[in-house]
Amino acid sequence: MIPNSIKVPVPWDYVAPQGALCLGVEPATDFDKRGQGDDQLRDKETGERIWLVRVLDLDPEAGKFGGSKEFKIKVVAAQQPVPPASTVPGYPPMVEFTDVTLTPYVDSQRCKGTGKCRSRLGWSVRAGGMTAPQSSGRAKAA
């Protein structure tokens, strides 16, 4: 039997093959502890803090069909991840992630109770760390 919270390990290139820009890092909020001082979400297995890293997918096909090119990655780390310095002044830095896992879930936010449910399969992206890109050439041969 497959567990409900399966974590599938994948290389970073599967998530964003064209690369990604870091738009910001913030602590994930544990809404059960909200207003009690330290309300940052912790990993259930390790107890480490969880940080949300907003990234912009550089794949031109990512925003197709009304989807967003921006998504969040949960990074499990004791200290806040620091993005690398940008190589192009005025632009966010390119980043890669290590120890990436994907967890599928059913996104039922579109179900309004009017007869048609437009739920979809969503993916939660989790990583162990954030680094500068290891390979400079991202463009794949057509």
Buried (B, 14 or more C-beta within 10 A) or exposed (E): EEEEEEBEEEEBBEBBBBBBBBBEBEBBEBEEEEEEEEBBBBBEEEEBBBBBBBBBBBBEEBEEEEEEBBBBBBBBBEEEBEBBEEEEEEEBBBBBBEEBBBBEEEEEEEEEEEEEEEEEEEEBBBBBEBBEBEEEEBEEEE
